[in-house]
Each structure stands twice: as C-alpha cells, then as structure tokens.
Amino acid sequence: MRPQSVVFVEPPYVCWDRRMDRVREGEEDIPGIGTLVLAAVARAAGHRVHVVDGKRTGTPLGDVARRVLALAPDHVGFSATTISIHNAARIAARVKAVAPATVTTVGGPHVSAVPAETLTRFPGTRAN
C-alpha cells in the first residue's frame, strides 16, 4: 500500500459547559489516548499523519474542516464521544462536500456503544 495522508480529528464537544463540570476538568487538554495510539501506528506504518484537535480549544466546525482539508488527506478518522458525535458528522460532511474521494471513518466511545444507530443516523461515515 502506498503511504497515505491520514488526519485524526478530535471534534469539539457540543454541549459541555466547562463551568458546570469539574469532573472532566482537563479532559480536553490533550487528544484522547486512542487517537494518539492510532496516529503512532499509522506513522510507524509509513503514512503521513496529522492530528487536528478541535476538542481542546472548542474550535468552530468550519475552522476544523478547513484545517483538515488544508492537509489534503486520503483518510480522515474521527474519535467521537456522545457529546461530539454530531460535530464529527458535521465536519465529515463538510470534508466530503469538498473532497468526496476522502475516506471518512468514525470510531470512539459513541460508536462502540451504538454502532448500528450511528451508521443509520450518520451515513456519511464508516463506523470502526
């Protein structure tokens, strides 16, 4: 397989009011361990790898999509929790609208919990 450009995305949360939730304080400071492990494995396999972290900064969706598209990825992988799955789908749709040949895949806790429902509600991504 030829080396590909792979972008892993941590989408911003949709409804987390940081002032009301001290349990998750600091959670958004770094990308999730799963995202970092996948990035390391893909890099070790010879792919060009980037991580776009919209979660940490609460980056607007359009900005995340533009950052992803600027990297001209062959594949975009999203890590989605329940409070970020809608934003993952929105970003994936924007990426596919501009670069339809780009493969988009979503994984993470939300997909692990409800894979069939995720595929039904968000047909623009493949669940893994």
Biotite code that builds the C-alpha atoms (Angstrom):
import biotite.structure as struc

atoms = struc.array([
    struc.Atom([0.000, 0.000, 0.000], chain_id="A", res_id=1, res_name="MET", atom_name="CA", element="C"),
    struc.Atom([1.309, 3.435, -0.873], chain_id="A", res_id=2, res_name="ARG", atom_name="CA", element="C"),
    struc.Atom([1.750, 5.887, 2.010], chain_id="A", res_id=3, res_name="PRO", atom_name="CA", element="C"),
    struc.Atom([-1.350, 7.930, 2.569], chain_id="A", res_id=4, res_name="GLN", atom_name="CA", element="C"),
    struc.Atom([-2.108, 11.208, 4.243], chain_id="A", res_id=5, res_name="SER", atom_name="CA", element="C"),
    struc.Atom([-4.147, 10.428, 7.354], chain_id="A", res_id=6, res_name="VAL", atom_name="CA", element="C"),
    struc.Atom([-5.757, 13.021, 9.609], chain_id="A", res_id=7, res_name="VAL", atom_name="CA", element="C"),
    struc.Atom([-7.171, 12.101, 13.001], chain_id="A", res_id=8, res_name="PHE", atom_name="CA", element="C"),
    struc.Atom([-9.757, 14.527, 14.353], chain_id="A", res_id=9, res_name="VAL", atom_name="CA", element="C"),
    struc.Atom([-10.942, 15.208, 17.876], chain_id="A", res_id=10, res_name="GLU", atom_name="CA", element="C"),
    struc.Atom([-14.160, 17.172, 17.195], chain_id="A", res_id=11, res_name="PRO", atom_name="CA", element="C"),
    struc.Atom([-15.311, 19.869, 19.594], chain_id="A", res_id=12, res_name="PRO", atom_name="CA", element="C"),
    struc.Atom([-17.972, 18.966, 22.123], chain_id="A", res_id=13, res_name="TYR", atom_name="CA", element="C"),
    struc.Atom([-21.448, 20.335, 21.500], chain_id="A", res_id=14, res_name="VAL", atom_name="CA", element="C"),
    struc.Atom([-22.914, 20.892, 24.938], chain_id="A", res_id=15, res_name="CYS", atom_name="CA", element="C"),
    struc.Atom([-20.264, 20.875, 27.623], chain_id="A", res_id=16, res_name="TRP", atom_name="CA", element="C"),
    struc.Atom([-20.391, 23.930, 29.874], chain_id="A", res_id=17, res_name="ASP", atom_name="CA", element="C"),
    struc.Atom([-16.965, 23.793, 31.492], chain_id="A", res_id=18, res_name="ARG", atom_name="CA", element="C"),
    struc.Atom([-18.155, 25.955, 34.394], chain_id="A", res_id=19, res_name="ARG", atom_name="CA", element="C"),
    struc.Atom([-20.652, 23.262, 35.428], chain_id="A", res_id=20, res_name="MET", atom_name="CA", element="C"),
    struc.Atom([-18.491, 20.152, 35.177], chain_id="A", res_id=21, res_name="ASP", atom_name="CA", element="C"),
    struc.Atom([-15.362, 19.845, 37.306], chain_id="A", res_id=22, res_name="ARG", atom_name="CA", element="C"),
    struc.Atom([-15.220, 16.043, 36.863], chain_id="A", res_id=23, res_name="VAL", atom_name="CA", element="C"),
    struc.Atom([-13.974, 16.452, 33.293], chain_id="A", res_id=24, res_name="ARG", atom_name="CA", element="C"),
    struc.Atom([-11.706, 19.391, 34.041], chain_id="A", res_id=25, res_name="GLU", atom_name="CA", element="C"),
    struc.Atom([-8.548, 18.971, 31.992], chain_id="A", res_id=26, res_name="GLY", atom_name="CA", element="C"),
    struc.Atom([-10.059, 16.203, 29.843], chain_id="A", res_id=27, res_name="GLU", atom_name="CA", element="C"),
    struc.Atom([-9.873, 18.334, 26.738], chain_id="A", res_id=28, res_name="GLU", atom_name="CA", element="C"),
    struc.Atom([-6.255, 19.362, 27.301], chain_id="A", res_id=29, res_name="ASP", atom_name="CA", element="C"),
    struc.Atom([-4.845, 16.656, 25.017], chain_id="A", res_id=30, res_name="ILE", atom_name="CA", element="C"),
    struc.Atom([-6.247, 14.368, 22.307], chain_id="A", res_id=31, res_name="PRO", atom_name="CA", element="C"),
    struc.Atom([-7.582, 11.046, 23.556], chain_id="A", res_id=32, res_name="GLY", atom_name="CA", element="C"),
    struc.Atom([-5.155, 8.176, 24.043], chain_id="A", res_id=33, res_name="ILE", atom_name="CA", element="C"),
    struc.Atom([-6.924, 6.164, 21.326], chain_id="A", res_id=34, res_name="GLY", atom_name="CA", element="C"),
    struc.Atom([-6.364, 8.921, 18.782], chain_id="A", res_id=35, res_name="THR", atom_name="CA", element="C"),
    struc.Atom([-2.709, 9.230, 19.744], chain_id="A", res_id=36, res_name="LEU", atom_name="CA", element="C"),
    struc.Atom([-2.136, 5.467, 19.564], chain_id="A", res_id=37, res_name="VAL", atom_name="CA", element="C"),
    struc.Atom([-3.755, 5.233, 16.128], chain_id="A", res_id=38, res_name="LEU", atom_name="CA", element="C"),
    struc.Atom([-1.670, 8.180, 14.919], chain_id="A", res_id=39, res_name="ALA", atom_name="CA", element="C"),
    struc.Atom([1.515, 6.497, 16.157], chain_id="A", res_id=40, res_name="ALA", atom_name="CA", element="C"),
    struc.Atom([0.624, 3.175, 14.499], chain_id="A", res_id=41, res_name="VAL", atom_name="CA", element="C"),
    struc.Atom([-0.218, 4.870, 11.187], chain_id="A", res_id=42, res_name="ALA", atom_name="CA", element="C"),
    struc.Atom([3.007, 6.881, 11.325], chain_id="A", res_id=43, res_name="ARG", atom_name="CA", element="C"),
    struc.Atom([5.034, 3.729, 12.074], chain_id="A", res_id=44, res_name="ALA", atom_name="CA", element="C"),
    struc.Atom([3.419, 2.120, 9.008], chain_id="A", res_id=45, res_name="ALA", atom_name="CA", element="C"),
    struc.Atom([4.822, 4.931, 6.852], chain_id="A", res_id=46, res_name="GLY", atom_name="CA", element="C"),
    struc.Atom([1.780, 7.169, 6.481], chain_id="A", res_id=47, res_name="HIS", atom_name="CA", element="C"),
    struc.Atom([1.829, 10.955, 6.757], chain_id="A", res_id=48, res_name="ARG", atom_name="CA", element="C"),
    struc.Atom([-0.124, 11.620, 9.930], chain_id="A", res_id=49, res_name="VAL", atom_name="CA", element="C"),
    struc.Atom([-1.677, 14.740, 11.444], chain_id="A", res_id=50, res_name="HIS", atom_name="CA", element="C"),
    struc.Atom([-3.917, 15.283, 14.459], chain_id="A", res_id=51, res_name="VAL", atom_name="CA", element="C"),
    struc.Atom([-6.456, 18.120, 14.395], chain_id="A", res_id=52, res_name="VAL", atom_name="CA", element="C"),
    struc.Atom([-7.700, 18.750, 17.906], chain_id="A", res_id=53, res_name="ASP", atom_name="CA", element="C"),
    struc.Atom([-10.885, 20.825, 17.945], chain_id="A", res_id=54, res_name="GLY", atom_name="CA", element="C"),
    struc.Atom([-11.869, 19.495, 21.356], chain_id="A", res_id=55, res_name="LYS", atom_name="CA", element="C"),
    struc.Atom([-9.142, 21.236, 23.317], chain_id="A", res_id=56, res_name="ARG", atom_name="CA", element="C"),
    struc.Atom([-9.889, 24.698, 22.028], chain_id="A", res_id=57, res_name="THR", atom_name="CA", element="C"),
    struc.Atom([-13.574, 24.437, 21.177], chain_id="A", res_id=58, res_name="GLY", atom_name="CA", element="C"),
    struc.Atom([-12.634, 25.319, 17.606], chain_id="A", res_id=59, res_name="THR", atom_name="CA", element="C"),
    struc.Atom([-15.588, 26.216, 15.349], chain_id="A", res_id=60, res_name="PRO", atom_name="CA", element="C"),
    struc.Atom([-16.604, 23.424, 12.959], chain_id="A", res_id=61, res_name="LEU", atom_name="CA", element="C"),
    struc.Atom([-15.771, 25.375, 9.819], chain_id="A", res_id=62, res_name="GLY", atom_name="CA", element="C"),
    struc.Atom([-12.265, 26.028, 11.102], chain_id="A", res_id=63, res_name="ASP", atom_name="CA", element="C"),
    struc.Atom([-11.741, 22.344, 11.921], chain_id="A", res_id=64, res_name="VAL", atom_name="CA", element="C"),
    struc.Atom([-12.956, 21.328, 8.456], chain_id="A", res_id=65, res_name="ALA", atom_name="CA", element="C"),
    struc.Atom([-10.671, 23.896, 6.780], chain_id="A", res_id=66, res_name="ARG", atom_name="CA", element="C"),
    struc.Atom([-7.665, 22.672, 8.804], chain_id="A", res_id=67, res_name="ARG", atom_name="CA", element="C"),
    struc.Atom([-8.422, 19.082, 7.786], chain_id="A", res_id=68, res_name="VAL", atom_name="CA", element="C"),
    struc.Atom([-8.909, 19.953, 4.113], chain_id="A", res_id=69, res_name="LEU", atom_name="CA", element="C"),
    struc.Atom([-5.687, 22.012, 4.044], chain_id="A", res_id=70, res_name="ALA", atom_name="CA", element="C"),
    struc.Atom([-3.816, 18.776, 4.789], chain_id="A", res_id=71, res_name="LEU", atom_name="CA", element="C"),
    struc.Atom([-5.273, 17.121, 1.634], chain_id="A", res_id=72, res_name="ALA", atom_name="CA", element="C"),
    struc.Atom([-5.998, 13.836, 3.429], chain_id="A", res_id=73, res_name="PRO", atom_name="CA", element="C"),
    struc.Atom([-6.693, 10.487, 1.825], chain_id="A", res_id=74, res_name="ASP", atom_name="CA", element="C"),
    struc.Atom([-8.371, 9.351, 5.029], chain_id="A", res_id=75, res_name="HIS", atom_name="CA", element="C"),
    struc.Atom([-9.899, 11.206, 7.986], chain_id="A", res_id=76, res_name="VAL", atom_name="CA", element="C"),
    struc.Atom([-10.589, 9.367, 11.224], chain_id="A", res_id=77, res_name="GLY", atom_name="CA", element="C"),
    struc.Atom([-12.819, 10.876, 13.888], chain_id="A", res_id=78, res_name="PHE", atom_name="CA", element="C"),
    struc.Atom([-12.867, 9.935, 17.547], chain_id="A", res_id=79, res_name="SER", atom_name="CA", element="C"),
    struc.Atom([-16.350, 10.661, 18.837], chain_id="A", res_id=80, res_name="ALA", atom_name="CA", element="C"),
    struc.Atom([-17.996, 10.615, 22.207], chain_id="A", res_id=81, res_name="THR", atom_name="CA", element="C"),
    struc.Atom([-21.732, 11.083, 22.567], chain_id="A", res_id=82, res_name="THR", atom_name="CA", element="C"),
    struc.Atom([-21.262, 14.811, 23.100], chain_id="A", res_id=83, res_name="ILE", atom_name="CA", element="C"),
    struc.Atom([-19.125, 15.171, 19.974], chain_id="A", res_id=84, res_name="SER", atom_name="CA", element="C"),
    struc.Atom([-20.732, 12.723, 17.510], chain_id="A", res_id=85, res_name="ILE", atom_name="CA", element="C"),
    struc.Atom([-22.916, 15.379, 15.870], chain_id="A", res_id=86, res_name="HIS", atom_name="CA", element="C"),
    struc.Atom([-19.937, 17.668, 15.335], chain_id="A", res_id=87, res_name="ASN", atom_name="CA", element="C"),
    struc.Atom([-17.899, 14.758, 13.959], chain_id="A", res_id=88, res_name="ALA", atom_name="CA", element="C"),
    struc.Atom([-20.671, 14.089, 11.438], chain_id="A", res_id=89, res_name="ALA", atom_name="CA", element="C"),
    struc.Atom([-20.915, 17.785, 10.517], chain_id="A", res_id=90, res_name="ARG", atom_name="CA", element="C"),
    struc.Atom([-17.174, 18.058, 9.937], chain_id="A", res_id=91, res_name="ILE", atom_name="CA", element="C"),
    struc.Atom([-17.143, 14.806, 7.934], chain_id="A", res_id=92, res_name="ALA", atom_name="CA", element="C"),
    struc.Atom([-19.965, 16.137, 5.743], chain_id="A", res_id=93, res_name="ALA", atom_name="CA", element="C"),
    struc.Atom([-18.028, 19.343, 5.058], chain_id="A", res_id=94, res_name="ARG", atom_name="CA", element="C"),
    struc.Atom([-14.888, 17.375, 4.194], chain_id="A", res_id=95, res_name="VAL", atom_name="CA", element="C"),
    struc.Atom([-16.838, 15.047, 1.864], chain_id="A", res_id=96, res_name="LYS", atom_name="CA", element="C"),
    struc.Atom([-18.572, 18.006, 0.171], chain_id="A", res_id=97, res_name="ALA", atom_name="CA", element="C"),
    struc.Atom([-15.212, 19.492, -0.823], chain_id="A", res_id=98, res_name="VAL", atom_name="CA", element="C"),
    struc.Atom([-13.192, 16.280, -1.233], chain_id="A", res_id=99, res_name="ALA", atom_name="CA", element="C"),
    struc.Atom([-15.631, 13.437, -1.989], chain_id="A", res_id=100, res_name="PRO", atom_name="CA", element="C"),
    struc.Atom([-12.870, 10.865, -2.547], chain_id="A", res_id=101, res_name="ALA", atom_name="CA", element="C"),
    struc.Atom([-11.621, 11.287, 1.021], chain_id="A", res_id=102, res_name="THR", atom_name="CA", element="C"),
    struc.Atom([-12.489, 8.291, 3.180], chain_id="A", res_id=103, res_name="VAL", atom_name="CA", element="C"),
    struc.Atom([-14.068, 9.298, 6.487], chain_id="A", res_id=104, res_name="THR", atom_name="CA", element="C"),
    struc.Atom([-14.262, 6.911, 9.424], chain_id="A", res_id=105, res_name="THR", atom_name="CA", element="C"),
    struc.Atom([-15.636, 7.409, 12.894], chain_id="A", res_id=106, res_name="VAL", atom_name="CA", element="C"),
    struc.Atom([-14.697, 5.482, 15.995], chain_id="A", res_id=107, res_name="GLY", atom_name="CA", element="C"),
    struc.Atom([-14.596, 6.065, 19.703], chain_id="A", res_id=108, res_name="GLY", atom_name="CA", element="C"),
    struc.Atom([-16.890, 5.538, 22.669], chain_id="A", res_id=109, res_name="PRO", atom_name="CA", element="C"),
    struc.Atom([-20.148, 6.560, 20.982], chain_id="A", res_id=110, res_name="HIS", atom_name="CA", element="C"),
    struc.Atom([-19.661, 4.220, 18.030], chain_id="A", res_id=111, res_name="VAL", atom_name="CA", element="C"),
    struc.Atom([-18.591, 1.390, 20.327], chain_id="A", res_id=112, res_name="SER", atom_name="CA", element="C"),
    struc.Atom([-21.794, 1.793, 22.347], chain_id="A", res_id=113, res_name="ALA", atom_name="CA", element="C"),
    struc.Atom([-24.275, 2.111, 19.455], chain_id="A", res_id=114, res_name="VAL", atom_name="CA", element="C"),
    struc.Atom([-22.649, 1.155, 16.124], chain_id="A", res_id=115, res_name="PRO", atom_name="CA", element="C"),
    struc.Atom([-25.808, 0.380, 14.135], chain_id="A", res_id=116, res_name="ALA", atom_name="CA", element="C"),
    struc.Atom([-27.584, 3.535, 15.290], chain_id="A", res_id=117, res_name="GLU", atom_name="CA", element="C"),
    struc.Atom([-24.511, 5.610, 14.444], chain_id="A", res_id=118, res_name="THR", atom_name="CA", element="C"),
    struc.Atom([-24.403, 4.275, 10.877], chain_id="A", res_id=119, res_name="LEU", atom_name="CA", element="C"),
    struc.Atom([-28.130, 4.899, 10.455], chain_id="A", res_id=120, res_name="THR", atom_name="CA", element="C"),
    struc.Atom([-28.042, 8.453, 11.823], chain_id="A", res_id=121, res_name="ARG", atom_name="CA", element="C"),
    struc.Atom([-24.742, 9.463, 10.199], chain_id="A", res_id=122, res_name="PHE", atom_name="CA", element="C"),
    struc.Atom([-24.483, 7.686, 6.827], chain_id="A", res_id=123, res_name="PRO", atom_name="CA", element="C"),
    struc.Atom([-21.587, 9.882, 5.644], chain_id="A", res_id=124, res_name="GLY", atom_name="CA", element="C"),
    struc.Atom([-19.076, 7.983, 7.773], chain_id="A", res_id=125, res_name="THR", atom_name="CA", element="C"),
    struc.Atom([-17.990, 4.396, 8.182], chain_id="A", res_id=126, res_name="ARG", atom_name="CA", element="C"),
    struc.Atom([-18.040, 3.086, 11.742], chain_id="A", res_id=127, res_name="ALA", atom_name="CA", element="C"),
    struc.Atom([-14.986, 1.213, 13.007], chain_id="A", res_id=128, res_name="ASN", atom_name="CA", element="C"),
])
